[in-house]
């Protein structure tokens, strides 16, 4: 009887897990845009972005300098540096042609009991060359 009760409890817990995971969608809930020489990332309350593994790669012609990265706002349970709230990453380009295409890699995590870290996300952002030349 104990095995059946434990199994039943485990199944009940799993039944509620997808609801928690579906409340946050990294593809929709993390916003990215380029404005005035900065890549702006925004994560909703209850979530954060890991600083480790963050990357911006130029996918079009020219050269791009990234950073310095803003300091971490906190550390997660594993001790990794994280950003909460809006993040502004300086970008500076040379010899760019419109449209500028950037590939951004970031890892979002939800917080609190039952929080999870999602696989690293890869998103493409387009910008105007004038927004990256200073």
KAFENFEN-V352303 format. One record per helix or strand. SS is the DSSP state (H for helix, E for strand). FROM is the first residue (numbers start at 1). TO is the last residue. If there is no record, write none. Layout:
SS FROM TO
SS FROM TO
//
This chain:
H 2 22
H 26 29
E 31 35
E 38 42
E 47 58
E 63 66
E 74 75
E 81 83
E 87 94
E 100 110
E 117 117
E 121 127
H 129 131
//
